Amino acid sequence: FKLLFLYGAAFSKKFILFLALGFAVGLANFAAIAREADLVTHGGPASRAILLRLGRLAVTILVLVIASRQGWPALLAATTGFMGGRQIMLHRLGGAR
């Protein structure tokens, strides 16, 4: 609580922003993994699967690097949001049992 008090409102705004950004990227990343697996297993175009993989990796790396440059609270928030998005997608796709 002392840490929150020291950083104040700017801390909480940045934390919430990166939490939401990480959540959105997590949802998109794991939805893209599901789509990529569907393309590979059902005979979709290889170029589309490659573009999906490169795109999701690039966006994930970009967001996490930007968060890390903002400090450890932003990186913690983005990572927490990312993992929250992962859990939602796993539950939605039937993989979290």
PLY file of the C-alpha trace (Angstrom):
ply
format ascii 1.0
element vertex 97
property float x
property float y
property float z
element edge 96
property int vertex1
property int vertex2
end_header
0.00 0.00 0.00
2.91 2.30 0.65
4.04 1.80 -2.95
0.61 2.80 -4.27
0.66 5.88 -2.07
4.11 6.89 -3.32
3.18 6.65 -6.98
-0.34 8.03 -6.60
-2.88 8.39 -9.38
-0.31 8.22 -12.18
0.71 4.78 -10.99
-2.82 3.44 -10.91
-3.71 4.90 -14.32
-0.62 3.39 -15.93
-1.21 0.09 -14.15
-4.84 -0.10 -15.35
-3.85 0.92 -18.89
-1.21 -1.81 -19.18
-3.46 -4.35 -17.47
-6.13 -3.71 -20.12
-3.57 -3.64 -22.94
-2.04 -6.91 -21.77
-5.48 -8.48 -21.49
-6.41 -7.44 -25.04
-3.10 -8.71 -26.43
-3.48 -11.96 -24.50
-6.95 -12.54 -25.93
-5.76 -11.76 -29.46
-2.60 -13.85 -29.09
-4.35 -17.00 -27.92
-7.20 -16.57 -30.41
-4.53 -16.37 -33.13
-2.90 -19.55 -31.80
-6.26 -21.34 -32.03
-6.79 -20.03 -35.57
-3.26 -21.01 -36.56
-3.77 -24.54 -35.22
-7.03 -24.75 -37.16
-5.28 -23.67 -40.36
-2.48 -26.20 -39.91
-4.70 -29.15 -38.98
-7.41 -28.52 -41.58
-5.16 -27.70 -44.51
-5.27 -23.93 -44.71
-2.72 -21.84 -46.56
0.73 -22.04 -44.98
1.39 -18.37 -45.70
-1.59 -17.34 -43.56
-0.40 -19.51 -40.66
3.09 -18.01 -40.91
1.72 -14.46 -41.00
-0.49 -15.17 -37.98
2.48 -16.51 -36.02
4.77 -13.62 -36.92
2.05 -11.06 -36.27
1.07 -12.36 -32.86
4.70 -12.65 -31.77
5.51 -9.14 -32.99
2.53 -7.57 -31.21
3.19 -9.47 -27.99
6.88 -8.54 -27.97
6.09 -4.91 -28.80
3.60 -4.52 -25.97
5.82 -6.23 -23.39
8.88 -4.20 -24.42
6.91 -0.94 -24.21
5.62 -1.99 -20.79
9.10 -2.89 -19.59
10.39 0.52 -20.61
7.70 2.09 -18.42
8.95 0.24 -15.35
8.25 -2.93 -13.45
4.67 -2.03 -12.39
3.64 -1.59 -16.04
5.36 -4.84 -17.02
3.70 -6.66 -14.13
0.31 -5.28 -15.16
0.78 -6.17 -18.84
1.93 -9.69 -17.97
-0.95 -10.19 -15.55
-3.43 -8.98 -18.15
-1.83 -11.21 -20.79
-2.19 -14.27 -18.58
-5.78 -13.27 -17.76
-6.53 -13.17 -21.49
-4.93 -16.60 -21.80
-7.18 -18.04 -19.11
-10.31 -16.59 -20.73
-9.39 -18.00 -24.15
-8.51 -21.42 -22.73
-11.82 -21.56 -20.92
-13.71 -20.35 -23.99
-12.03 -22.88 -26.28
-12.43 -25.73 -23.81
-8.77 -26.22 -22.94
-8.83 -25.23 -19.25
-10.33 -28.21 -17.47
0 1
1 2
2 3
3 4
4 5
5 6
6 7
7 8
8 9
9 10
10 11
11 12
12 13
13 14
14 15
15 16
16 17
17 18
18 19
19 20
20 21
21 22
22 23
23 24
24 25
25 26
26 27
27 28
28 29
29 30
30 31
31 32
32 33
33 34
34 35
35 36
36 37
37 38
38 39
39 40
40 41
41 42
42 43
43 44
44 45
45 46
46 47
47 48
48 49
49 50
50 51
51 52
52 53
53 54
54 55
55 56
56 57
57 58
58 59
59 60
60 61
61 62
62 63
63 64
64 65
65 66
66 67
67 68
68 69
69 70
70 71
71 72
72 73
73 74
74 75
75 76
76 77
77 78
78 79
79 80
80 81
81 82
82 83
83 84
84 85
85 86
86 87
87 88
88 89
89 90
90 91
91 92
92 93
93 94
94 95
95 96
